[in-house]
Amino acid sequence: MITVHHLSNSRSQRILWMLEELGVPYQVRRYERDPETMLAPASLKEIHPLGKSPVITDGDLVVAESGAIIEYLANTYGKDTMLPAGGGQQWLDYTYWLHYAEGSLMPPLVLRLVFQKVKTSPMPFFIRPVAKGIADKTTATFIGPMIKTHLDFVESHLAKNTWFLGNQLSAADIQMSFPLEAAVARGMVGDNRTHITAWVERVHARPAYQRALEKGGKYDFA
């Protein structure tokens, strides 16, 4: 049986959702973040040397990294439901969105979070105005415009497509869920990107997604 090594409020929630969509039996082993650092516990390193979630075990196999896990599950259990039929442009689009989620969209979202943390982290009082100024300037001139470009791009695509490959849910949607949920939850999408908001609402309305939430526990982005 598949075991999902699941960290609360993490990318592993989308792995639970995919397994629920596939109807594949699995069990959840929960891990809690350190309340001070918000990092994963050291016990995750017993499963994979990097000690990060998500990781799954399927028999003797250990699979880490969200994209690799989703590809493995799609190719092993979801060829008829989670993958585009045949090759051609639709297969290239599937591959694109699968890699775009973490390779292009997620980095500026993480950078934004890091620079927000810089402004609130403990530091000598005389350093705080300098740190805040650098963080604000970097966000305004570099990170913010980059996020806008990406969200406008995704909004334009979803204006013409119900799901990322058209009218049917695929593994690409599973992979795209975490960054778009995070963007909506953190107020980055705004009122003018209605198609991203509607897509996230469609995701959250799916029965499989609701079952995954019940099994995964706390998840602020839902």
N, C-alpha and C positions, 0 to 999 in steps of 0.2 A: 504493500500500500504506500501511496505517496504521503510523505510528511512535509508540511510546510513549516519552516522555522520562521515564525511570525513575530515581528517587532511592532508594537503599537505605534500608530500614526506614522506608518512608513509605506514604502513602495510595495511591500508584500501584500497589502490589501488587494491590489489588483490581481495578484496571483490567486487569491481565494476566489475573487469574482470569476476569473477565467475557469477555474475548476468547477465552480457551480454552474456556469454556462455549459461546460462539457458534460456535466453529470458524472464525473469521475470520482470514485471514493477517495477520501483523503482524511488525514488527521492533522490537527494543529498543535504545534508545540510553541507555547507563548514565551516571549522574552520581554522584560520591562526595561525601559530606559533608566539610566542613572538620573535621579531627580535634580542633581546639580549641573552635570555636564550635558544631559540629554542624549548621551551616547549609548550605543548598545552595550549590553553586559559582556564581560570577558568570556562567558560560557559559550557565546556564539562561535568563538575561535575553535572550539572543539569540533564544530561541523565544517568550517572553512577557515583557512588561515587569516583572512582579512577580518573576520568577525563582523560581517555586515549582513543585513537582511535586505532582500529575500534570498533564502537558500532553500532548495527542496532536496529531499532524498527520495529516490524511487528504486526500491530494492537496494542494490549495491551502488547505484549511480548517485553522484552528488552534482547538482547543477546550481550554479550561482549566477548573479546578474539578471536583472529583470528581463532584458531582451532575450538573453540566452534561454531563460526558463520558459518564456512565452513561445519562443521558436520551438523548443523541445516539446512542450505540451501540444502545440498546434500540429506539429509533424507526427507526433506519436499517437495522439488521441483525437485530434480535431481536423483531420484532412477534409472531411466532408462538410464541416460547419464553420471553421475558423480561417480557412485559407481560400484565396481566389482560385477559381478553376483554371487550369492550364497556365500558360505563360503570358507573354505579351505585356502590354502597358499596365494592365491591372496588377500583374505580379510585380512589376517594377514599382508601381505606386504603393503596394503593400510593403515592400522592402524599404522604400523611402520613409514612410511614416513610422515604421518600426524603429528605424535608426534615428530619425529626426527627433523623436520625443526626448531621448536622453543626450543625443549628440549635439543638437542645436537649440532646442527650446528650453531644456532644463538648466543649462549653465548660467544664463543671465538671471533666471529666477533665484538660483542659489547665491549668485553674487549679490543680488539685492538684499537677500536675507542676511548675508554676512556683514554687509555694510550697515544694515540696521542694527545688528548686534554690536558692531563697533561703537555706535553712538550711546548704547546703554550699558556697556561693560564697565566694571570698576576701573578707575584710573585716577591719577592725581588731578585735583580740580583745575589746575592751571593748564593741563593737557587737553581737558575735555573740549573747550571751544575749538582747538585746532583739529582734533579728531573729528568732531561734528562737522566742521567746515569741509574737511577733505571728503568725508563720507557723503555729505549733501552734494558737493560739486561733482563727485564721481558718478553718483546716481543720476543727477540731472543731465550731465553732458554725455555720459557713456552708457550706463546700464539702462536707464529709462528709455532712451531712444531705441536701443536694441530690443527691449521687450516690446515696445510699441510695434516695431517692424514685424516681429514674429507673430504677435497676436493679431495684427491686421491681416497677415498672410493666412493664418488659420481661419479667421473670420470669413475671409473671401472664399476659401475652399468650402467651408460648411454652409455658406449661403447657397451653394449649388448641390450639396450632398447631404443626405440624412445622416449617413455614417461616413467614415473616411474613405471607404471604397465604393460609396454609392448608397444603395438602398438596403444593404445587408450588413449587420454587425460582423466584424472580423477581428482577428488577433491584433491588428493595427489599432483598433479602437481601445482594446484593453491596455496596450502600451501607452497610448496617448492620454489615458484617463488621469494619471497622477499629476502631471504638470498642469493640465487644464483645471482640474479640481483645485489645485493649489492656487492658481492664478485667480480663480473666481473667489475662493475663500479669503484671499488676502486683498481683495478689492482692486485687482489690477485690470480686470476685464471691463468694468464700467457698464454704463447703461447703453452705450452705442454699439456694443458687440453682442447683439441679441442672439446671434446664431451659435456662438460659443456657449452662452448661458443655456440656450435651449438644448444643445447637445448634452451638456452636463446634467440637465434635468432629465433627459431621456435615459441617460446612464443610471441615474439614481432611482428611476422608476422601475427598472427591470427587476422582476422577481428574483433572479439569480444574484443580482447585486445586493438586494435586501437580505437574502440568506447569508451572503458572504459577510455582511456587516454584523449579523447576529453571531457568527462564528469568530469573527476577528476582534470584536470588542471596540474599544475607544478608537475613533478615527475622526479627527476634527474637520477634515476636508469634506465630509459628507453633511 
